[in-house]
Amino acid sequence: MDDLFVTDHSDHSPDIIEPASGHMVDNALLVAQDASGNRHGAPLVMKDISEGRQDSSSSSFSQYATDIQYRRRRSRRPSQALDYRRIILRNISKAVQCYRSTHLSTGMSVPLLWSILEGDPSHSAFLRRYTLIVFYMKMSRLDDAGIKKELAKVGNVSFSIKDNSYIRKMRKKQEEGKAWSDLCDLRSDWGQDKYTLLSAVPEDTRKAPIEEIAEGVRSENSVLFQSLNDARSLCAALLGDTLPNCLLIDNYSYKDSRLTTHDIKLSFQAFLSLHPSQPVKIPRC
């Protein structure tokens, strides 16, 4: 399990990507993204800046963002049209591949989750993002003394509890998890299915037009919303440890490069089916 996920170990400060106009607009979602070029580890930080007002749920992040020394600022480049169906299938298929070899549980301890996040590069951005959310939820219930107590239970020399630098590092990762949690809360009405939204963001988060994605998941007429809605059952089975064997999604990675946008559109729902015998007409690879 420890080799499934990746974190960014660089000390580079993130950029702030602002609206193309350069102005702070109501309800704009800013994204702090890693400047080191690590596509898996680039942290996603969403901030609601509605006329300068902040609610209590975002106060911890606001303080975190204030403490960051940004090296440079740049205006967000106009987003290119993204093939959301393909992005969703890629993210979910990689998550399924990881699921087949091991499982992720919300019952995992903080030290174990931290070990996962500090592990080797992940093959699944989706599962890493979900791990960050679980880590955030558990860490938010602990003060620094509580974290040290949790780490002490492990008795592993790899956990340094003699100084607070390790705690600060964990807190930063907690804020990254909060950002992904905030994204999922855009569809809080979906209940646990809201985590399906994690599949909509490209693996390389630097290419993610977050404002566009946020708008898309709110609009029930958008391709993104409809695609995510189609993916809800499969994602729920994946995270709920009830995924059937031998699904069509298991073969998606072998066919991805051969499938056109039109092919993806026609076969999208079939790839997301929880029925092993689901028929679909796709190019032979």
Summary of the structure (lengths in Angstrom):
residues: 285
radius of gyration: 19.2
end to end distance: 30.6
largest distance: 59.4
contacts: 825
relative contact order: 0.15
helix: 53%
strand: 5%
